[in-house]
Amino acid sequence: MQKSDLNPAIIVDCSHANSGKDPDRQVIVCQDVAGQIANGETSIKGVMLESHLVAGNQKVIAGEPLTYGQSITDACMSWEDTDALLNTLAKAVTNRRN
């Protein structure tokens, strides 16, 4: 991007291939990204997290009730893990700015 005179702007997908599609590993990936930001990396502009209120995912089965707040597609990390990661990222940005 720099060779083409473009402003490098990267959004890191902490899920899918970077976490091996394991929602628990998103925490590790995102913590690594936060470390890069805290150490001065400026090209990282955002992250993508697979998140929902309740961790995991569920199958839609006719006649069976669904768990409120749990994904019916990809497995997700919980809101509690998401909240902690958002705070970690905010601290990383503060460190980078200082």
DOVEXPA-786649 format. One record per atom (N, C-alpha, C): residue number from 1; atom name; x, y, z. Coordinates in pm, 1 decimal, padded with zeros to 6 digits. Example, Ala and Ser with C-alpha at 12.3 -4.5 7.8 and 13.67 -1.06 7.14 Angstrom:
BEGIN
<atom nr="1" atom="N" east="01319.0" north="-00569.0" up="00780.0"/>
<atom nr="1" atom="CA" east="01230.0" north="-00450.0" up="00780.0"/>
<atom nr="1" atom="C" east="01320.0" north="-00330.0" up="00780.0"/>
<atom nr="2" atom="N" east="01285.0" north="-00225.0" up="00708.0"/>
<atom nr="2" atom="CA" east="01367.0" north="-00106.0" up="00714.0"/>
<atom nr="2" atom="C" east="01290.0" north="00003.0" up="00787.0"/>
***
This chain:
BEGIN
<atom nr="1" atom="N" east="00082.2" north="-00118.3" up="00000.0"/>
<atom nr="1" atom="CA" east="00000.0" north="00000.0" up="00000.0"/>
<atom nr="1" atom="C" east="00087.2" north="00125.4" up="00000.0"/>
<atom nr="2" atom="N" east="00193.9" north="00122.8" up="00078.1"/>
<atom nr="2" atom="CA" east="00280.9" north="00239.9" up="00084.8"/>
<atom nr="2" atom="C" east="00349.9" north="00264.0" up="-00048.7"/>
<atom nr="3" atom="N" east="00388.2" north="00157.5" up="-00120.5"/>
<atom nr="3" atom="CA" east="00452.1" north="00173.3" up="-00250.4"/>
<atom nr="3" atom="C" east="00359.4" north="00239.7" up="-00351.0"/>
<atom nr="4" atom="N" east="00228.9" north="00225.1" up="-00329.4"/>
<atom nr="4" atom="CA" east="00129.8" north="00286.4" up="-00418.0"/>
<atom nr="4" atom="C" east="00078.0" north="00418.7" up="-00362.1"/>
<atom nr="5" atom="N" east="00148.3" north="00473.2" up="-00263.3"/>
<atom nr="5" atom="CA" east="00109.6" north="00598.5" up="-00198.8"/>
<atom nr="5" atom="C" east="-00030.4" north="00593.4" up="-00138.3"/>
<atom nr="6" atom="N" east="-00066.1" north="00475.8" up="-00085.5"/>
<atom nr="6" atom="CA" east="-00193.6" north="00460.3" up="-00016.4"/>
<atom nr="6" atom="C" east="-00169.1" north="00455.1" up="00133.8"/>
<atom nr="7" atom="N" east="-00260.8" north="00509.3" up="00208.5"/>
<atom nr="7" atom="CA" east="-00252.0" north="00503.7" up="00353.7"/>
<atom nr="7" atom="C" east="-00281.4" north="00360.4" up="00399.1"/>
<atom nr="8" atom="N" east="-00184.7" north="00292.3" up="00460.6"/>
<atom nr="8" atom="CA" east="-00211.2" north="00155.2" up="00503.7"/>
<atom nr="8" atom="C" east="-00317.8" north="00152.6" up="00613.5"/>
<atom nr="9" atom="N" east="-00423.6" north="00079.2" up="00586.5"/>
<atom nr="9" atom="CA" east="-00533.5" north="00066.9" up="00682.0"/>
<atom nr="9" atom="C" east="-00576.5" north="-00078.9" up="00683.2"/>
<atom nr="10" atom="N" east="-00554.3" north="-00143.7" up="00795.3"/>
<atom nr="10" atom="CA" east="-00581.0" north="-00286.3" up="00806.3"/>
<atom nr="10" atom="C" east="-00688.5" north="-00310.8" up="00911.5"/>
<atom nr="11" atom="N" east="-00784.3" north="-00395.6" up="00877.0"/>
<atom nr="11" atom="CA" east="-00880.4" north="-00446.4" up="00974.3"/>
<atom nr="11" atom="C" east="-00850.6" north="-00594.7" up="00988.1"/>
<atom nr="12" atom="N" east="-00823.5" north="-00638.4" up="01109.8"/>
<atom nr="12" atom="CA" east="-00785.0" north="-00777.3" up="01135.4"/>
<atom nr="12" atom="C" east="-00908.2" north="-00858.2" up="01171.6"/>
<atom nr="13" atom="N" east="-00930.6" north="-00965.7" up="01098.2"/>
<atom nr="13" atom="CA" east="-01038.1" north="-01060.2" up="01129.5"/>
<atom nr="13" atom="C" east="-00983.1" north="-01156.4" up="01234.7"/>
<atom nr="14" atom="N" east="-01027.4" north="-01139.9" up="01357.7"/>
<atom nr="14" atom="CA" east="-00978.0" north="-01223.0" up="01468.1"/>
<atom nr="14" atom="C" east="-01043.2" north="-01360.9" up="01469.1"/>
<atom nr="15" atom="N" east="-01137.6" north="-01381.9" up="01381.1"/>
<atom nr="15" atom="CA" east="-01208.0" north="-01509.0" up="01372.4"/>
<atom nr="15" atom="C" east="-01159.8" north="-01585.0" up="01250.2"/>
<atom nr="16" atom="N" east="-01241.7" north="-01672.5" up="01200.6"/>
<atom nr="16" atom="CA" east="-01218.7" north="-01751.3" up="01080.3"/>
<atom nr="16" atom="C" east="-01079.3" north="-01813.8" up="01080.2"/>
<atom nr="17" atom="N" east="-00999.6" north="-01791.3" up="00976.9"/>
<atom nr="17" atom="CA" east="-00870.2" north="-01859.2" up="00965.3"/>
<atom nr="17" atom="C" east="-00772.5" north="-01818.2" up="01075.3"/>
<atom nr="18" atom="N" east="-00778.2" north="-01692.9" up="01120.5"/>
<atom nr="18" atom="CA" east="-00683.7" north="-01647.6" up="01223.1"/>
<atom nr="18" atom="C" east="-00704.9" north="-01715.5" up="01357.7"/>
<atom nr="19" atom="N" east="-00824.9" north="-01766.5" up="01381.6"/>
<atom nr="19" atom="CA" east="-00851.1" north="-01836.2" up="01507.7"/>
<atom nr="19" atom="C" east="-00879.1" north="-01984.3" up="01485.4"/>
<atom nr="20" atom="N" east="-00864.4" north="-02030.5" up="01363.9"/>
<atom nr="20" atom="CA" east="-00895.9" north="-02169.0" up="01334.3"/>
<atom nr="20" atom="C" east="-01045.0" north="-02197.8" up="01353.3"/>
<atom nr="21" atom="N" east="-01128.2" north="-02095.1" up="01336.5"/>
<atom nr="21" atom="CA" east="-01273.9" north="-02103.4" up="01355.9"/>
<atom nr="21" atom="C" east="-01311.1" north="-02148.1" up="01497.5"/>
<atom nr="22" atom="N" east="-01220.5" north="-02126.2" up="01592.5"/>
<atom nr="22" atom="CA" east="-01246.0" north="-02156.2" up="01733.4"/>
<atom nr="22" atom="C" east="-01273.2" north="-02023.1" up="01802.8"/>
<atom nr="23" atom="N" east="-01397.5" north="-01997.8" up="01844.7"/>
<atom nr="23" atom="CA" east="-01428.8" north="-01866.7" up="01901.6"/>
<atom nr="23" atom="C" east="-01346.8" north="-01831.4" up="02025.3"/>
<atom nr="24" atom="N" east="-01302.8" north="-01930.8" up="02100.5"/>
<atom nr="24" atom="CA" east="-01220.7" north="-01902.7" up="02218.4"/>
<atom nr="24" atom="C" east="-01082.9" north="-01849.1" up="02180.5"/>
<atom nr="25" atom="N" east="-01033.2" north="-01887.4" up="02063.9"/>
<atom nr="25" atom="CA" east="-00900.9" north="-01841.1" up="02020.2"/>
<atom nr="25" atom="C" east="-00903.0" north="-01697.0" up="01969.9"/>
<atom nr="26" atom="N" east="-01022.3" north="-01643.6" up="01944.1"/>
<atom nr="26" atom="CA" east="-01031.3" north="-01502.4" up="01904.6"/>
<atom nr="26" atom="C" east="-00970.6" north="-01412.5" up="02011.6"/>
<atom nr="27" atom="N" east="-00985.5" north="-01453.2" up="02137.0"/>
<atom nr="27" atom="CA" east="-00930.1" north="-01374.9" up="02248.0"/>
<atom nr="27" atom="C" east="-00778.6" north="-01364.2" up="02232.3"/>
<atom nr="28" atom="N" east="-00713.7" north="-01473.9" up="02203.2"/>
<atom nr="28" atom="CA" east="-00567.5" north="-01476.1" up="02186.8"/>
<atom nr="28" atom="C" east="-00526.4" north="-01388.7" up="02068.3"/>
<atom nr="29" atom="N" east="-00597.5" north="-01404.0" up="01956.6"/>
<atom nr="29" atom="CA" east="-00565.6" north="-01325.9" up="01836.9"/>
<atom nr="29" atom="C" east="-00581.6" north="-01176.8" up="01865.3"/>
<atom nr="30" atom="N" east="-00693.1" north="-01140.4" up="01927.4"/>
<atom nr="30" atom="CA" east="-00720.4" north="-00998.9" up="01954.1"/>
<atom nr="30" atom="C" east="-00621.3" north="-00941.0" up="02055.4"/>
<atom nr="31" atom="N" east="-00582.0" north="-01019.1" up="02154.5"/>
<atom nr="31" atom="CA" east="-00482.2" north="-00971.6" up="02250.7"/>
<atom nr="31" atom="C" east="-00349.2" north="-00945.9" up="02181.0"/>
<atom nr="32" atom="N" east="-00314.4" north="-01029.4" up="02084.2"/>
<atom nr="32" atom="CA" east="-00192.3" north="-01007.1" up="02007.2"/>
<atom nr="32" atom="C" east="-00202.4" north="-00877.6" up="01927.5"/>
<atom nr="33" atom="N" east="-00316.9" north="-00855.6" up="01863.6"/>
<atom nr="33" atom="CA" east="-00338.7" north="-00732.3" up="01788.2"/>
<atom nr="33" atom="C" east="-00328.5" north="-00611.3" up="01881.8"/>
<atom nr="34" atom="N" east="-00389.5" north="-00621.4" up="02000.2"/>
<atom nr="34" atom="CA" east="-00382.9" north="-00511.3" up="02097.5"/>
<atom nr="34" atom="C" east="-00237.7" north="-00482.9" up="02135.8"/>
<atom nr="35" atom="N" east="-00157.0" north="-00586.4" up="02149.6"/>
<atom nr="35" atom="CA" east="-00015.1" north="-00568.3" up="02180.2"/>
<atom nr="35" atom="C" east="00056.7" north="-00492.2" up="02069.4"/>
<atom nr="36" atom="N" east="00024.4" north="-00524.8" up="01944.5"/>
<atom nr="36" atom="CA" east="00084.6" north="-00453.5" up="01831.3"/>
<atom nr="36" atom="C" east="00045.4" north="-00305.5" up="01832.7"/>
<atom nr="37" atom="N" east="-00080.4" north="-00279.4" up="01862.1"/>
<atom nr="37" atom="CA" east="-00128.5" north="-00140.9" up="01868.7"/>
<atom nr="37" atom="C" east="-00058.4" north="-00066.6" up="01981.7"/>
<atom nr="38" atom="N" east="-00053.3" north="-00129.0" up="02099.4"/>
<atom nr="38" atom="CA" east="00010.4" north="-00066.1" up="02215.3"/>
<atom nr="38" atom="C" east="00157.6" north="-00035.6" up="02188.1"/>
<atom nr="39" atom="N" east="00221.7" north="-00118.1" up="02104.5"/>
<atom nr="39" atom="CA" east="00362.8" north="-00098.5" up="02072.0"/>
<atom nr="39" atom="C" east="00384.3" north="-00001.8" up="01956.4"/>
<atom nr="40" atom="N" east="00276.3" north="00066.0" up="01912.3"/>
<atom nr="40" atom="CA" east="00294.4" north="00172.4" up="01814.3"/>
<atom nr="40" atom="C" east="00245.6" north="00145.3" up="01674.0"/>
<atom nr="41" atom="N" east="00194.8" north="00025.6" up="01646.5"/>
<atom nr="41" atom="CA" east="00145.9" north="-00004.0" up="01511.2"/>
<atom nr="41" atom="C" east="00029.7" north="00088.4" up="01477.6"/>
<atom nr="42" atom="N" east="00042.0" north="00161.3" up="01366.6"/>
<atom nr="42" atom="CA" east="-00062.1" north="00257.6" up="01329.6"/>
<atom nr="42" atom="C" east="-00145.7" north="00213.9" up="01210.2"/>
<atom nr="43" atom="N" east="-00107.5" north="00107.7" up="01142.0"/>
<atom nr="43" atom="CA" east="-00184.3" north="00066.3" up="01024.1"/>
<atom nr="43" atom="C" east="-00308.8" north="-00013.8" up="01061.6"/>
<atom nr="44" atom="N" east="-00314.7" north="-00066.4" up="01184.3"/>
<atom nr="44" atom="CA" east="-00432.6" north="-00141.5" up="01227.4"/>
<atom nr="44" atom="C" east="-00540.8" north="-00041.7" up="01267.4"/>
<atom nr="45" atom="N" east="-00650.8" north="-00045.3" up="01194.7"/>
<atom nr="45" atom="CA" east="-00759.6" north="00050.0" up="01216.7"/>
<atom nr="45" atom="C" east="-00880.2" north="-00013.3" up="01284.7"/>
<atom nr="46" atom="N" east="-00885.6" north="-00146.1" up="01287.9"/>
<atom nr="46" atom="CA" east="-01000.0" north="-00211.2" up="01350.2"/>
<atom nr="46" atom="C" east="-00983.9" north="-00361.3" up="01354.1"/>
<atom nr="47" atom="N" east="-01077.9" north="-00424.8" up="01421.8"/>
<atom nr="47" atom="CA" east="-01081.5" north="-00571.0" up="01430.6"/>
<atom nr="47" atom="C" east="-01223.4" north="-00618.9" up="01401.6"/>
<atom nr="48" atom="N" east="-01234.3" north="-00742.7" up="01359.0"/>
<atom nr="48" atom="CA" east="-01363.3" north="-00807.5" up="01339.9"/>
<atom nr="48" atom="C" east="-01368.0" north="-00923.5" up="01437.3"/>
<atom nr="49" atom="N" east="-01474.0" north="-00926.9" up="01517.2"/>
<atom nr="49" atom="CA" east="-01492.4" north="-01032.5" up="01616.1"/>
<atom nr="49" atom="C" east="-01626.8" north="-01100.7" up="01592.0"/>
<atom nr="50" atom="N" east="-01630.8" north="-01232.6" up="01605.5"/>
<atom nr="50" atom="CA" east="-01757.5" north="-01306.5" up="01601.7"/>
<atom nr="50" atom="C" east="-01806.6" north="-01309.5" up="01745.2"/>
<atom nr="51" atom="N" east="-01907.8" north="-01228.9" up="01774.4"/>
<atom nr="51" atom="CA" east="-01952.4" north="-01208.7" up="01911.5"/>
<atom nr="51" atom="C" east="-02104.1" north="-01212.5" up="01919.9"/>
<atom nr="52" atom="N" east="-02152.2" north="-01261.0" up="02030.9"/>
<atom nr="52" atom="CA" east="-02295.7" north="-01261.3" up="02058.7"/>
<atom nr="52" atom="C" east="-02312.4" north="-01255.9" up="02210.2"/>
<atom nr="53" atom="N" east="-02433.3" north="-01249.6" up="02257.1"/>
<atom nr="53" atom="CA" east="-02456.4" north="-01242.9" up="02401.9"/>
<atom nr="53" atom="C" east="-02411.5" north="-01370.6" up="02472.4"/>
<atom nr="54" atom="N" east="-02442.9" north="-01486.0" up="02412.4"/>
<atom nr="54" atom="CA" east="-02411.0" north="-01616.3" up="02470.5"/>
<atom nr="54" atom="C" east="-02307.5" north="-01683.9" up="02380.4"/>
<atom nr="55" atom="N" east="-02204.7" north="-01741.5" up="02440.2"/>
<atom nr="55" atom="CA" east="-02098.6" north="-01807.6" up="02363.9"/>
<atom nr="55" atom="C" east="-02151.6" north="-01929.4" up="02288.6"/>
<atom nr="56" atom="N" east="-02080.2" north="-01963.5" up="02180.6"/>
<atom nr="56" atom="CA" east="-02113.0" north="-02082.9" up="02103.1"/>
<atom nr="56" atom="C" east="-02214.9" north="-02054.9" up="01994.5"/>
<atom nr="57" atom="N" east="-02278.1" north="-02160.9" up="01949.3"/>
<atom nr="57" atom="CA" east="-02385.7" north="-02149.0" up="01852.0"/>
<atom nr="57" atom="C" east="-02483.8" north="-02263.3" up="01874.8"/>
<atom nr="58" atom="N" east="-02594.0" north="-02257.6" up="01803.3"/>
<atom nr="58" atom="CA" east="-02698.1" north="-02358.7" up="01821.4"/>
<atom nr="58" atom="C" east="-02760.0" north="-02393.0" up="01687.3"/>
<atom nr="59" atom="N" east="-02813.6" north="-02512.1" up="01679.9"/>
<atom nr="59" atom="CA" east="-02884.6" north="-02556.9" up="01560.7"/>
<atom nr="59" atom="C" east="-03031.1" north="-02516.9" up="01573.1"/>
<atom nr="60" atom="N" east="-03089.6" north="-02483.1" up="01460.4"/>
<atom nr="60" atom="CA" east="-03233.1" north="-02456.5" up="01456.6"/>
<atom nr="60" atom="C" east="-03301.1" north="-02589.9" up="01428.0"/>
<atom nr="61" atom="N" east="-03380.3" north="-02637.4" up="01524.1"/>
<atom nr="61" atom="CA" east="-03450.2" north="-02764.5" up="01512.2"/>
<atom nr="61" atom="C" east="-03599.4" north="-02737.8" up="01531.4"/>
<atom nr="62" atom="N" east="-03676.7" north="-02777.1" up="01433.5"/>
<atom nr="62" atom="CA" east="-03821.5" north="-02753.6" up="01438.7"/>
<atom nr="62" atom="C" east="-03879.4" north="-02804.6" up="01570.6"/>
<atom nr="63" atom="N" east="-03958.7" north="-02718.6" up="01634.2"/>
<atom nr="63" atom="CA" east="-04024.4" north="-02756.1" up="01758.6"/>
<atom nr="63" atom="C" east="-03939.1" north="-02739.3" up="01882.5"/>
<atom nr="64" atom="N" east="-03810.7" north="-02711.0" up="01866.1"/>
<atom nr="64" atom="CA" east="-03719.3" north="-02692.5" up="01979.8"/>
<atom nr="64" atom="C" east="-03702.1" north="-02542.9" up="02005.6"/>
<atom nr="65" atom="N" east="-03700.9" north="-02502.4" up="02132.1"/>
<atom nr="65" atom="CA" east="-03679.4" north="-02359.7" up="02160.3"/>
<atom nr="65" atom="C" east="-03533.5" north="-02320.5" up="02134.9"/>
<atom nr="66" atom="N" east="-03515.1" north="-02195.0" up="02098.6"/>
<atom nr="66" atom="CA" east="-03380.7" north="-02141.4" up="02078.9"/>
<atom nr="66" atom="C" east="-03334.0" north="-02072.9" up="02205.8"/>
<atom nr="67" atom="N" east="-03203.6" north="-02071.5" up="02225.7"/>
<atom nr="67" atom="CA" east="-03144.6" north="-01997.7" up="02336.8"/>
<atom nr="67" atom="C" east="-03132.7" north="-01852.0" up="02295.5"/>
<atom nr="68" atom="N" east="-03198.2" north="-01763.7" up="02370.5"/>
<atom nr="68" atom="CA" east="-03192.2" north="-01621.4" up="02340.5"/>
<atom nr="68" atom="C" east="-03047.5" north="-01572.4" up="02346.9"/>
<atom nr="69" atom="N" east="-03006.5" north="-01498.7" up="02244.6"/>
<atom nr="69" atom="CA" east="-02874.7" north="-01437.6" up="02244.7"/>
<atom nr="69" atom="C" east="-02762.1" north="-01527.6" up="02199.8"/>
<atom nr="70" atom="N" east="-02795.2" north="-01644.1" up="02142.2"/>
<atom nr="70" atom="CA" east="-02690.7" north="-01734.3" up="02093.2"/>
<atom nr="70" atom="C" east="-02704.3" north="-01749.0" up="01942.5"/>
<atom nr="71" atom="N" east="-02592.1" north="-01743.5" up="01874.0"/>
<atom nr="71" atom="CA" east="-02587.9" north="-01748.4" up="01728.2"/>
<atom nr="71" atom="C" east="-02648.8" north="-01876.9" up="01673.5"/>
<atom nr="72" atom="N" east="-02710.9" north="-01864.6" up="01556.5"/>
<atom nr="72" atom="CA" east="-02757.6" north="-01982.8" up="01484.4"/>
<atom nr="72" atom="C" east="-02670.2" north="-02006.2" up="01360.7"/>
<atom nr="73" atom="N" east="-02565.5" north="-01926.9" up="01346.4"/>
<atom nr="73" atom="CA" east="-02471.4" north="-01946.1" up="01235.0"/>
<atom nr="73" atom="C" east="-02334.8" north="-01983.5" up="01293.5"/>
<atom nr="74" atom="N" east="-02235.7" north="-01898.1" up="01276.5"/>
<atom nr="74" atom="CA" east="-02101.8" north="-01928.1" up="01328.1"/>
<atom nr="74" atom="C" east="-02099.3" north="-01924.1" up="01480.6"/>
<atom nr="75" atom="N" east="-02014.0" north="-02006.4" up="01537.9"/>
<atom nr="75" atom="CA" east="-01994.5" north="-02001.2" up="01683.1"/>
<atom nr="75" atom="C" east="-01929.6" north="-01868.4" up="01719.8"/>
<atom nr="76" atom="N" east="-01974.5" north="-01811.2" up="01830.1"/>
<atom nr="76" atom="CA" east="-01928.8" north="-01679.6" up="01872.5"/>
<atom nr="76" atom="C" east="-01872.1" north="-01684.2" up="02013.4"/>
<atom nr="77" atom="N" east="-01794.9" north="-01581.1" up="02046.8"/>
<atom nr="77" atom="CA" east="-01753.4" north="-01565.5" up="02185.5"/>
<atom nr="77" atom="C" east="-01862.6" north="-01490.1" up="02260.4"/>
<atom nr="78" atom="N" east="-01858.0" north="-01497.2" up="02391.3"/>
<atom nr="78" atom="CA" east="-01960.9" north="-01436.3" up="02475.0"/>
<atom nr="78" atom="C" east="-01944.3" north="-01285.0" up="02483.5"/>
<atom nr="79" atom="N" east="-02050.2" north="-01218.5" up="02529.3"/>
<atom nr="79" atom="CA" east="-02043.0" north="-01074.8" up="02551.1"/>
<atom nr="79" atom="C" east="-01936.5" north="-01041.7" up="02655.4"/>
<atom nr="80" atom="N" east="-01922.4" north="-01124.6" up="02758.7"/>
<atom nr="80" atom="CA" east="-01822.1" north="-01098.0" up="02863.2"/>
<atom nr="80" atom="C" east="-01681.6" north="-01095.2" up="02804.3"/>
<atom nr="81" atom="N" east="-01650.0" north="-01191.4" up="02717.0"/>
<atom nr="81" atom="CA" east="-01518.2" north="-01191.6" up="02651.8"/>
<atom nr="81" atom="C" east="-01502.8" north="-01071.0" up="02559.3"/>
<atom nr="82" atom="N" east="-01610.1" north="-01037.4" up="02488.4"/>
<atom nr="82" atom="CA" east="-01606.5" north="-00922.6" up="02397.9"/>
<atom nr="82" atom="C" east="-01581.2" north="-00793.6" up="02475.2"/>
<atom nr="83" atom="N" east="-01652.5" north="-00776.4" up="02584.8"/>
<atom nr="83" atom="CA" east="-01636.4" north="-00657.5" up="02668.0"/>
<atom nr="83" atom="C" east="-01492.0" north="-00643.5" up="02716.3"/>
<atom nr="84" atom="N" east="-01434.8" north="-00753.8" up="02763.1"/>
<atom nr="84" atom="CA" east="-01295.9" north="-00751.0" up="02810.1"/>
<atom nr="84" atom="C" east="-01200.3" north="-00713.6" up="02696.5"/>
<atom nr="85" atom="N" east="-01223.1" north="-00769.1" up="02577.5"/>
<atom nr="85" atom="CA" east="-01135.6" north="-00737.6" up="02464.0"/>
<atom nr="85" atom="C" east="-01149.0" north="-00592.3" up="02420.1"/>
<atom nr="86" atom="N" east="-01269.8" north="-00539.6" up="02421.2"/>
<atom nr="86" atom="CA" east="-01287.3" north="-00398.6" up="02385.1"/>
<atom nr="86" atom="C" east="-01212.8" north="-00308.5" up="02482.4"/>
<atom nr="87" atom="N" east="-01213.4" north="-00343.5" up="02609.6"/>
<atom nr="87" atom="CA" east="-01136.8" north="-00266.5" up="02708.3"/>
<atom nr="87" atom="C" east="-00986.8" north="-00280.5" up="02684.6"/>
<atom nr="88" atom="N" east="-00941.3" north="-00400.0" up="02649.4"/>
<atom nr="88" atom="CA" east="-00800.0" north="-00422.8" up="02618.8"/>
<atom nr="88" atom="C" east="-00758.0" north="-00339.2" up="02498.1"/>
<atom nr="89" atom="N" east="-00841.4" north="-00336.9" up="02394.9"/>
<atom nr="89" atom="CA" east="-00810.7" north="-00257.3" up="02275.4"/>
<atom nr="89" atom="C" east="-00809.0" north="-00108.4" up="02306.9"/>
<atom nr="90" atom="N" east="-00901.8" north="-00063.0" up="02389.5"/>
<atom nr="90" atom="CA" east="-00904.7" north="00079.1" up="02427.3"/>
<atom nr="90" atom="C" east="-00777.0" north="00117.6" up="02501.5"/>
<atom nr="91" atom="N" east="-00731.0" north="00032.8" up="02591.1"/>
<atom nr="91" atom="CA" east="-00605.7" north="00059.3" up="02664.3"/>
<atom nr="91" atom="C" east="-00487.1" north="00059.7" up="02568.2"/>
<atom nr="92" atom="N" east="-00490.7" north="-00030.0" up="02469.4"/>
<atom nr="92" atom="CA" east="-00381.5" north="-00034.9" up="02371.5"/>
<atom nr="92" atom="C" east="-00374.2" north="00094.3" up="02291.2"/>
<atom nr="93" atom="N" east="-00488.3" north="00145.9" up="02250.8"/>
<atom nr="93" atom="CA" east="-00490.3" north="00273.0" up="02177.0"/>
<atom nr="93" atom="C" east="-00440.1" north="00385.9" up="02263.9"/>
<atom nr="94" atom="N" east="-00480.8" north="00388.2" up="02390.1"/>
<atom nr="94" atom="CA" east="-00432.5" north="00491.1" up="02484.1"/>
<atom nr="94" atom="C" east="-00281.1" north="00482.8" up="02496.8"/>
<atom nr="95" atom="N" east="-00228.1" north="00361.0" up="02510.6"/>
<atom nr="95" atom="CA" east="-00081.4" north="00343.9" up="02520.2"/>
<atom nr="95" atom="C" east="-00011.5" north="00392.9" up="02394.6"/>
<atom nr="96" atom="N" east="-00068.8" north="00361.3" up="02278.4"/>
<atom nr="96" atom="CA" east="-00007.7" north="00405.1" up="02153.2"/>
<atom nr="96" atom="C" east="-00004.6" north="00556.0" up="02143.2"/>
<atom nr="97" atom="N" east="-00110.9" north="00620.7" up="02187.0"/>
<atom nr="97" atom="CA" east="-00119.3" north="00766.7" up="02180.4"/>
<atom nr="97" atom="C" east="-00022.7" north="00834.9" up="02276.1"/>
<atom nr="98" atom="N" east="00009.0" north="00766.9" up="02385.8"/>
<atom nr="98" atom="CA" east="00104.0" north="00824.5" up="02481.5"/>
<atom nr="98" atom="C" east="00244.0" north="00796.8" up="02432.5"/>
***
